[in-house]
Amino acid sequence: MSAVEMAQVASRAAGSRWLLLGSLALNLFFIGIAVAMAIRIPAQPRWDPNVFVRVERLADSLPAADAALVRRAMAEHREAIAAAQDRYHAAREKIRAAFRQDPVDVTAIRSAMADTRAARQNFDQVIQGVFADLAPQLSSTARHRLADWRSKSPGHHS
């Protein structure tokens, strides 16, 4: 084998080594990403459509005595709150059903939307009534936390 041929073989071998090393590095990078995604802790849902879940999260942020008052008030009015919430959620389903109709019935859509607005207003009145009656019993700290409390999801307020 001549010196030129040996130089070509050595050059190919060096290039192959770099290619192998680059491929190995890339594979390790992708394996690292896959492992990180597999073991990461899934994010907790920030907003739940169930008012009882949201109020429980709110109560968890209050001083113990105030949290107990909030939980007791929610328990005392649970049936009325649940009924208003169920009517609101059912009204929202009517909007979805109206949009799915073929052919489109604009009157049905508008009617479902009006029903949803009314159900939402009733739901708000029930839950806000509970908190309005509860406010005089709460500490100043708890009332300030209620005033400042936001759900953790943009566009949703609890």
N, C-alpha and C positions, 0 to 999 in steps of 0.2 A: 504494500500500500504506500502510495506516495505521500509526501508531506502535505500536499494540497488536499488530498482525500481525507487525511487524518484531521486536518483543520476543519473541513466541512462536517465531519462526524462529530467532532468536539463542539462545534458551533450549534449543530442540531440538538445535541445532548443538553447543552447549557440552556437553549431556548425551551426545550421540553421541561427542564427542571423549573424554570420560572413559570411556565404555564401550569404545571402541576401545583406549584406553591400558591399561585394566584387562585386556582380552582379550589384548593383546600381552604384558603382563607375565606373565600366567598361562601363555600358550603358551611363553614363554622359560623359565619355571620348569620346566615339564614336559620341554622339550627338554634342559635342563641335567641333570635327573634321568636321562633316557634315555641321554644321553652318558656320564654318570658310571657307570651300570650296565653299559654296553657296554664301557668301557675298564678297569674295575676288574680287578685281578688275582684270578683265582679262588683261593679258599682251598685250601691243600694238605689232602688228607685227613689227619686226625689219627690215626686208628686204622686199621690194616690187619689183616685176619684172618690174613694170612700171617706166621708167627712169624719167618721169615727177614728180612722187611722191618722188623719191629719191632726185632729184635736189631741190624740194621744201623744203625737210627736211634740205638739205645742205644750202639753202638760208636762212632758219630760223636761222642758226647758225652764219650768217655773220652780220657785221654792216649794218644798214638800207640802206645806199647809195649803198653799194656793192650788197646787196640782190636785190635791185631794178634793178641794171645792169644785174644781173644773170637772173632775171625773164624776163626782156625785151629781152635779147638775146635768151632765150628759146622760147619766144612768136614769135620772128622774124623768127626763124628756126623751128617752131613747125611742119610744114608739112613735111619737110625733115627728122626730127628726128623721127616723128611718123611713116613715111613710112619705114625707116630703121629698127626701132624697130619691126614693124609689120612683115617685111620680116624675121627678125631673129626669132621671136616667131613662125611664120609659118614653118620655116625650122626645128625648134626643134620639132614641131608636126610631121613633116615628119619622123624624127628618131623614134619617138614613134610608129607611124603607121607601119614603116618597121619592128620594133621588134615584133609587134603583128601578122605579116603575118605567115600563115601556108600554106605550108612549109616555113621554114626560107630561105630568099633570101639574102645572104651575100652581093651580089653586090648592091642590093637596100639599104641595111644598110650603106655600105661604101659610096654610092652616096649621101644619105641623110646627112651623117656626113660631107662630103666634102661641100655640099650646106650650111650646118649650119656654118661651119668654115668661108666660104666666106661671109655669111650674117652677122656673128658676126664681122668680120673684117670691113665690110662696116659700120655697126652700130657704132663701135668704132671710125672709121675715122670721121663720121659725128658729133658725140657728142664731141669728142676730138677737132675737128676743131672749134666748137663753143667756147669751153673753151680756146683754144689757141688764137683765135681772141679777146676774152674777157680779157685775162690776163693783157695786158698793161693798161687797164682802171681801174683795181681793185687796191685797196689799198694794201700796204704791209701786213697788218693784214689779209685781206681777202685771199691773195695768200698763206700765211702761213697756214691758216685754210683749204684751199683747199688741200694743200700738205699733211696736217696731217689728213684729214677727212677719216674716214672709215665707212662702213656700220656697223650696230650693230650685224651682224650675221657672225659667223665664216665661212670662205669659200666664202663669197660674198663680192665683192668690187664694189663700185658704181663709 
